Amino acid sequence: MAGEKRKSRRKPICADGFLYALEGRQIGECHVKDISEGGAMLVRSSADELPSRFVLAFSRNGRVRRHCQIVWQAANHIGVRFTGTGTA
């Protein structure tokens, strides 16, 4: 089994997240299961396909947000890498 590849340790978190396309259109909601400096694990209620890059906001007003890239996906669980901050 391969060793841990993450550069920073993941911390459990229980937070709602709001997903936006890069151009700002809302594309859904999720639950943020764990988070680190470099990424997060998201859980969605549906396995609907997401774009490979999107914005994750931690509040509906989008004040705290991260640009994300999907690293892996298994059913409704998604691993993302943070690629920066920006506006949704």
Steps between C-alpha positions, in 0.01 A plus 500: 500500500635843408593743778334832571560744212348813650737780594282616791286304743123485449276614786143376548246775446123511486411785266263567214654607172358670195633416155528749214622476142801719429273755329288528816196278430395294804538128430405343833569448865720258690620401845869562574612188685865588554739777399869589486706790369512336160160338453185341635266204479148594396187289523199568279149362538503408131769363272430764233804581290695813590737698280866415563555852640254699710474736796417376852343764725465444873202736530218603270646849467828349376729707722718197574562296186760288326555409138509120476611231262364147530775250582283192551131409511322190629120510480398807703841552671741743331861583580605849392824695492483874573645695210455850646240751610276717289152628440209277417 
